Amino acid sequence: MDMSKLRRQATEDEAPDADRRDILKAATLVGGAAALLGAMGATPASAQSTPVAQAPALSDKPWWPHPKWGKDDQSGASNWITPAKVLDAIKGIKEGKIYRIGRVYESAMPKYGERAFNLRTTPTGSSYGANRLIGHEEFVATEIGQTGTQFDGLGHIGIQMGKDGDMTEMRFYNGVTEFEMITAYGLKKLGIENCKPIFTRGHLFDIEALKGRMLEAGEEVKVADLRAAMQKQNMKEEDIKEGDALFFNTGWGKLWMKNNDKFNSGEPGIGLEVAKWVVDKGACVTGGDCWAVEVVPNPDKNLVFPVHSELICKQGIYNHENLDFTALIADGKHQFAYIFSPAPVRGATGSNGGPIAVT
């Protein structure tokens, strides 16, 4: 694909033709709700009509530059992770017990849409040296930052402002445009390598335990649920500090590798009410046992992944998906040190990896 040609075309006044619009939607994830919902087999009515030359709901005003980190920042909420923040997180470590909260990566795991994970193992060849050394290596073909336990970076989600398909008005964190960042070989701005390693305090809200059941797809977690969970777990809201990580257990993760079809069909999760609460708390990361962390489908049928756009795109708050809190919950641990260093793949939209919780 000739991206320079697409960039030239994106600045023209006329509306994009259907073919070009489809290419842009598939390539960027921000061309409209049809691209985001295509893998789920749903096409909203608005995607079947003429593109509307205005900003979508919740996005009528610029959200850039970032009021705290400045117009040139590409690190977002990872800027909260200072030496003082790390030392504060260490205070909560009393036992030195490590919990793996990421999933095992394998081809059979549930994946969004048509994403793939394929691994091939090969021997390194004949034996080497007098000691006859042999070994193995692997080749992995996957959307490396967007399969399995995945950490969404700031180049993953944006919002189409202006005319549909206009790359100069596809806006990401800090107002960065698709025109400025896209290449066929990685993002020129907002790649995951800009996210700083994270070592902070983590708070887990066990909504499944609060409700006494696994939540269902489309069931929204509300702020009242979080407060009730904190009371049940002997946590205080004032304990949540700027730069902390906030995690939500809905029970949906129990479907992992047990009923992948249901797992992928939708999910319970947080909505815009909790998103505002998260922003007010100054969180660094949100995370959950679901594939998007937010409720799908959204109770407002006109909205597609609005929590992603509100937190990632507008606030620079990262999102950690498909986490496994089983061991933490079994031990009654709801507060811990959360540690994760994204794989520094230049230009990637997110990261795989093995996050841990330490109590």
Backbone torsions as a table, in degrees:
resi	resn	phi	psi	omega
1	MET	NA	131.2	178.7
2	ASP	-85.4	95.2	-175.3
3	MET	-68.1	-31.6	179.2
4	SER	-64.6	-36.1	176.8
5	LYS	-65.8	-42.6	178.5
6	LEU	-61.9	-39.1	179.5
7	ARG	-62.5	-42.7	179.6
8	ARG	-62.3	-43.3	-179.1
9	GLN	-65.1	-32.9	-176.7
10	ALA	-65.6	-21.4	-178.1
11	THR	-90.9	-5.2	179.4
12	GLU	-73.1	154.1	-175.5
13	ASP	-75.8	-31.1	-175.0
14	GLU	-71.2	155.0	179.4
15	ALA	-66.3	145.1	-178.8
16	PRO	-67.6	146.9	176.8
17	ASP	-74.6	168.8	-172.6
18	ALA	-61.7	-40.9	-176.9
19	ASP	-64.7	-46.8	-178.5
20	ARG	-65.7	-38.4	179.4
21	ARG	-61.6	-40.9	179.4
22	ASP	-64.8	-42.2	179.2
23	ILE	-60.7	-45.8	-178.3
24	LEU	-64.6	-40.9	-179.7
25	LYS	-63.6	-45.2	-178.7
26	ALA	-66.6	-33.6	-174.3
27	ALA	-81.0	-26.7	-169.3
28	THR	-118.0	-13.8	-178.5
29	LEU	68.1	2.4	-177.7
30	VAL	-122.5	14.2	-178.5
31	GLY	-78.5	-4.9	178.0
32	GLY	145.4	172.9	-176.6
33	ALA	-65.8	-27.1	-178.6
34	ALA	-61.9	-41.0	-179.8
35	ALA	-66.3	-39.5	-178.0
36	LEU	-70.8	-30.1	-176.2
37	LEU	-98.1	-8.7	-173.6
38	GLY	-54.8	-42.2	-177.9
39	ALA	-71.0	-15.3	179.2
40	MET	-94.8	2.8	176.7
41	GLY	76.1	21.0	-179.2
42	ALA	-125.9	134.0	176.5
43	THR	-124.7	113.1	-177.7
44	PRO	-65.2	153.7	-177.3
45	ALA	-59.4	-35.2	-178.4
46	SER	-61.9	-28.8	-178.6
47	ALA	-74.8	-13.7	-178.7
48	GLN	-93.8	-4.1	-177.5
49	SER	-108.6	178.9	179.6
50	THR	-64.5	135.3	180.0
51	PRO	-55.3	141.5	-179.4
52	VAL	-93.3	125.2	-176.1
53	ALA	-84.2	62.8	176.2
54	GLN	-158.3	164.6	179.0
55	ALA	-67.9	146.8	179.2
56	PRO	-73.3	174.6	178.8
57	ALA	-55.5	143.6	178.3
58	LEU	73.9	2.9	-172.3
59	SER	-136.0	35.6	-176.1
60	ASP	-83.4	-11.1	-178.9
61	LYS	-126.3	146.5	176.1
62	PRO	-59.8	144.2	178.1
63	TRP	-111.3	7.9	-177.5
64	TRP	-117.2	158.1	-3.6
65	PRO	-73.9	162.6	-179.3
66	HIS	-65.3	129.6	-173.8
67	PRO	-66.8	-22.4	-178.6
68	LYS	-103.9	-42.3	-172.1
69	TRP	-94.5	-14.1	175.3
70	GLY	92.5	167.5	-170.8
71	LYS	-69.9	-23.0	-176.9
72	ASP	-99.4	1.6	-175.6
73	ASP	-68.9	138.6	174.7
74	GLN	-125.4	7.8	-175.9
75	SER	-102.2	-15.2	176.5
76	GLY	57.6	-142.7	-173.4
77	ALA	-69.2	-8.4	174.2
78	SER	-67.9	-12.6	174.5
79	ASN	-64.4	-19.2	176.8
80	TRP	-65.6	-21.3	-172.6
81	ILE	-83.3	88.6	179.1
82	THR	-104.8	168.3	174.1
83	PRO	-53.7	-38.7	179.4
84	ALA	-64.6	-37.9	179.7
85	LYS	-66.7	-40.6	178.5
86	VAL	-63.2	-45.7	179.8
87	LEU	-63.6	-33.5	177.0
88	ASP	-68.0	-39.8	178.8
89	ALA	-66.7	-35.4	-179.4
90	ILE	-62.8	-29.6	-178.6
91	LYS	-59.5	-27.1	-178.6
92	GLY	-82.9	-6.2	179.7
93	ILE	-85.2	112.3	-177.5
94	LYS	-114.9	-31.1	-174.2
95	GLU	-104.8	-24.3	-175.6
96	GLY	74.1	20.0	-179.2
97	LYS	-88.8	132.5	-177.5
98	ILE	-104.2	132.9	176.5
99	TYR	-117.6	126.6	171.7
100	ARG	-80.6	121.7	-178.3
101	ILE	-112.0	9.8	174.7
102	GLY	-101.4	158.7	179.0
103	ARG	-85.9	159.7	172.2
104	VAL	-75.7	135.9	178.3
105	TYR	-86.1	126.1	178.6
106	GLU	-158.2	157.6	-172.8
107	SER	-64.0	-27.6	-175.9
108	ALA	-84.1	-3.5	-178.0
109	MET	-67.9	154.0	177.0
110	PRO	-64.7	140.5	-178.1
111	LYS	-136.3	147.5	-179.6
112	TYR	-72.7	130.4	174.7
113	GLY	56.8	-127.2	-177.8
114	GLU	-103.0	17.2	177.9
115	ARG	-63.0	155.2	-173.3
116	ALA	-133.4	155.1	171.0
117	PHE	-140.1	111.4	-178.3
118	ASN	-130.2	130.1	179.8
119	LEU	-122.7	134.8	176.0
120	ARG	-126.5	128.8	-179.1
121	THR	-106.9	135.3	179.2
122	THR	-133.9	149.8	172.5
123	PRO	-71.4	153.9	-177.9
124	THR	-77.2	-6.0	178.4
125	GLY	122.3	-157.6	179.4
126	SER	-65.3	165.9	178.6
127	SER	-67.8	153.8	-176.0
128	TYR	-121.3	138.8	172.9
129	GLY	71.8	175.8	-179.6
130	ALA	-65.8	-22.8	179.0
131	ASN	-87.5	-0.6	173.9
132	ARG	54.6	52.6	179.7
133	LEU	-66.7	134.1	173.5
134	ILE	-131.9	167.8	-180.0
135	GLY	-173.8	-171.4	-179.8
136	HIS	-133.3	160.4	170.0
137	GLU	-146.2	168.5	-176.9
138	GLU	-132.7	155.6	171.8
139	PHE	-118.6	125.7	-179.1
140	VAL	-118.1	127.1	175.8
141	ALA	-114.3	114.2	-175.7
142	THR	-165.5	165.7	165.1
143	GLU	-78.4	91.4	-161.4
144	ILE	-60.0	-31.9	-179.7
145	GLY	-99.8	5.0	-172.4
146	GLN	-136.1	30.5	172.1
147	THR	-134.7	152.6	179.5
148	GLY	62.4	-146.4	172.9
149	THR	-68.0	113.3	-170.6
150	GLN	-129.4	142.6	-176.4
151	PHE	-114.1	109.4	-176.2
152	ASP	-74.0	125.7	175.5
153	GLY	-89.2	178.5	-173.9
154	LEU	-79.0	-12.4	175.9
155	GLY	-92.8	6.0	-175.6
156	HIS	-82.9	-40.3	-172.8
157	ILE	-127.4	132.9	175.0
158	GLY	-136.1	-174.3	-178.5
159	ILE	-132.4	132.3	176.7
160	GLN	-78.5	111.1	170.3
161	MET	-97.1	163.9	176.7
162	GLY	62.3	-150.3	-176.1
163	LYS	-72.4	143.1	176.8
164	ASP	-58.1	129.2	178.5
165	GLY	90.6	-7.6	179.4
166	ASP	-79.1	105.8	-175.8
167	MET	-68.3	-18.8	176.2
168	THR	-76.8	-9.5	177.8
169	GLU	-122.5	15.0	167.9
170	MET	-87.3	105.1	-169.3
171	ARG	-106.0	135.3	177.5
172	PHE	-115.1	-164.9	179.9
173	TYR	-51.9	138.5	179.0
174	ASN	59.8	22.1	175.6
175	GLY	79.3	3.9	178.3
176	VAL	-58.0	136.1	-177.3
177	THR	-99.6	157.7	174.4
178	GLU	-58.1	-38.5	178.9
179	PHE	-56.9	-38.2	-178.2
180	GLU	-77.0	-27.9	-166.1
181	MET	-111.5	-25.3	-168.4
182	ILE	-80.6	133.9	165.1
183	THR	-142.0	168.7	178.5
184	ALA	-75.8	-8.3	-173.1
185	TYR	-125.1	36.3	178.4
186	GLY	113.2	156.1	-178.9
187	LEU	-76.5	137.1	178.4
188	LYS	-79.0	-21.2	175.5
189	LYS	-135.3	157.0	175.1
190	LEU	63.8	18.6	172.7
191	GLY	-63.7	157.9	-174.5
192	ILE	-63.5	-18.5	178.6
193	GLU	-64.0	-16.0	178.6
194	ASN	-81.6	-12.6	178.2
195	CYS	-78.5	128.4	-179.6
196	LYS	-78.2	150.3	175.1
197	PRO	-54.5	143.2	-173.3
198	ILE	-112.8	125.6	175.4
199	PHE	-139.8	101.1	-172.4
200	THR	-148.4	-179.3	178.2
201	ARG	-82.9	134.7	178.6
202	GLY	-113.3	142.5	178.6
203	HIS	-128.0	125.2	-177.3
204	LEU	-108.1	124.3	177.4
205	PHE	-102.8	109.0	-176.9
206	ASP	-89.7	86.9	-177.4
207	ILE	-74.2	-29.6	175.5
208	GLU	-59.6	-45.7	179.4
209	ALA	-66.2	-38.0	179.2
210	LEU	-60.6	-44.5	-177.4
211	LYS	-82.6	-18.7	-176.7
212	GLY	75.5	21.5	-178.2
213	ARG	-168.2	164.4	170.8
214	MET	-70.8	133.0	175.7
215	LEU	-70.9	161.8	-176.6
216	GLU	-107.7	162.1	178.2
217	ALA	-56.8	135.6	-179.7
218	GLY	83.8	0.4	179.6
219	GLU	-89.9	118.7	-173.5
220	GLU	-89.4	133.1	172.3
221	VAL	-82.4	127.0	-176.5
222	LYS	-107.5	166.4	178.6
223	VAL	-60.4	-36.6	177.8
224	ALA	-60.8	-34.8	176.5
225	ASP	-65.1	-41.9	179.9
226	LEU	-62.7	-42.5	-178.9
227	ARG	-68.8	-37.2	176.5
228	ALA	-66.7	-38.7	177.7
229	ALA	-64.8	-40.8	178.5
230	MET	-62.0	-41.6	178.4
231	GLN	-63.4	-42.7	179.5
232	LYS	-64.9	-33.7	-175.5
233	GLN	-95.2	7.0	-179.2
234	ASN	59.1	40.6	175.6
235	MET	-108.9	152.5	178.0
236	LYS	-114.6	136.4	-178.6
237	GLU	-60.6	-34.5	-179.3
238	GLU	-68.2	-12.0	176.8
239	ASP	-74.2	-17.0	-179.8
240	ILE	-79.2	122.3	-175.7
241	LYS	-115.7	163.1	176.9
242	GLU	-59.1	137.1	179.4
243	GLY	88.4	0.1	177.7
244	ASP	-77.0	165.7	177.1
245	ALA	-109.1	135.5	-175.1
246	LEU	-119.3	125.3	-173.2
247	PHE	-123.2	147.6	-174.6
248	PHE	-129.4	121.7	176.5
249	ASN	-104.5	121.5	-178.0
250	THR	-109.9	-10.5	-174.0
251	GLY	90.1	-11.8	-178.5
252	TRP	-62.0	-28.1	179.9
253	GLY	-63.6	-16.3	177.6
254	LYS	-66.7	-16.2	178.9
255	LEU	-81.3	-11.9	-176.0
256	TRP	-57.5	121.8	179.4
257	MET	63.3	6.2	175.7
258	LYS	-107.1	-43.6	177.9
259	ASN	-146.3	76.0	-175.8
260	ASN	-62.0	-33.7	-178.8
261	ASP	-63.2	-45.9	178.1
262	LYS	-67.7	-40.9	179.6
263	PHE	-55.3	-42.6	-177.1
264	ASN	-81.0	-12.0	-171.3
265	SER	-74.3	-16.9	-175.9
266	GLY	162.1	-167.9	178.7
267	GLU	-172.5	155.3	166.8
268	PRO	-78.6	165.8	177.2
269	GLY	165.0	-174.4	-178.3
270	ILE	-77.8	156.0	176.5
271	GLY	-120.0	-163.1	-175.7
272	LEU	-67.3	-27.8	177.3
273	GLU	-62.9	-48.6	178.1
274	VAL	-68.7	-34.1	178.3
275	ALA	-58.1	-43.5	178.0
276	LYS	-63.1	-40.7	178.1
277	TRP	-62.3	-41.7	177.9
278	VAL	-60.8	-43.8	178.5
279	VAL	-63.6	-44.4	179.8
280	ASP	-60.8	-32.0	178.6
281	LYS	-78.1	-14.8	-179.0
282	GLY	72.3	38.2	-176.9
283	ALA	-66.4	153.4	175.3
284	CYS	-90.9	-40.1	-173.5
285	VAL	-143.2	143.6	162.8
286	THR	-113.0	157.6	179.5
287	GLY	-161.5	162.6	-180.0
288	GLY	-164.0	178.2	-178.8
289	ASP	-90.6	11.4	-180.0
290	CYS	-110.5	173.9	-176.0
291	TRP	-84.9	-9.0	176.0
292	ALA	-131.6	-13.8	-176.8
293	VAL	74.9	-33.2	179.4
294	GLU	-94.4	161.1	-176.5
295	VAL	-66.9	132.6	179.7
296	VAL	-138.1	122.7	-1.9
297	PRO	-74.1	155.5	177.4
298	ASN	-67.6	143.3	177.4
299	PRO	-54.0	-31.1	172.4
300	ASP	-89.0	105.6	-172.7
301	LYS	-64.6	-12.3	178.4
302	ASN	-83.4	-7.3	-175.3
303	LEU	-108.7	139.7	178.8
304	VAL	-123.5	115.1	-179.5
305	PHE	47.5	49.0	-178.4
306	PRO	-67.1	-27.0	178.5
307	VAL	-67.3	-37.9	175.4
308	HIS	-56.4	-48.8	-176.4
309	SER	-69.3	-36.3	-179.5
310	GLU	-69.3	-41.1	-175.9
311	LEU	-87.5	-53.5	-175.6
312	ILE	-71.7	-56.6	-172.1
313	CYS	-69.0	-49.4	-173.4
314	LYS	-84.3	-34.0	-172.1
315	GLN	-109.2	-16.4	-177.2
316	GLY	75.0	22.2	178.4
317	ILE	-89.8	126.2	-175.0
318	TYR	-78.6	160.7	-176.7
319	ASN	-132.7	126.3	-177.9
320	HIS	-113.0	115.5	-170.3
321	GLU	-108.3	157.8	177.0
322	ASN	58.5	47.7	175.8
323	LEU	-88.5	161.4	-178.4
324	ASP	-124.9	109.5	-176.8
325	PHE	-100.5	11.2	-172.0
326	THR	-53.1	-51.2	-175.7
327	ALA	-68.5	-39.8	177.8
328	LEU	-60.1	-46.2	-178.1
329	ILE	-66.2	-39.8	179.1
330	ALA	-60.1	-33.3	179.8
331	ASP	-92.8	3.6	178.7
332	GLY	68.5	31.8	-177.6
333	LYS	-104.1	114.8	-178.3
334	HIS	-116.3	-7.0	176.1
335	GLN	-135.0	137.7	-169.7
336	PHE	-166.1	173.3	169.4
337	ALA	-87.9	127.4	179.3
338	TYR	-103.4	126.3	-174.5
339	ILE	-129.2	124.6	178.1
340	PHE	-156.4	129.8	174.1
341	SER	-117.5	108.8	-179.2
342	PRO	-57.8	143.6	174.8
343	ALA	-62.0	121.8	-172.9
344	PRO	-80.0	65.3	178.2
345	VAL	-86.2	109.3	-174.0
346	ARG	-58.1	127.0	176.3
347	GLY	84.3	2.0	-178.4
348	ALA	-78.4	153.2	-178.7
349	THR	-83.9	-13.3	-178.8
350	GLY	-168.7	-165.9	-176.5
351	SER	-144.7	143.4	164.5
352	ASN	-83.2	-169.4	174.7
353	GLY	136.2	179.2	-176.1
354	GLY	-119.1	83.2	178.0
355	PRO	-65.6	150.6	177.7
356	ILE	-132.3	155.4	171.1
357	ALA	-118.5	137.5	-179.0
358	VAL	-124.5	128.4	-179.4
359	THR	-110.5	NA	NA
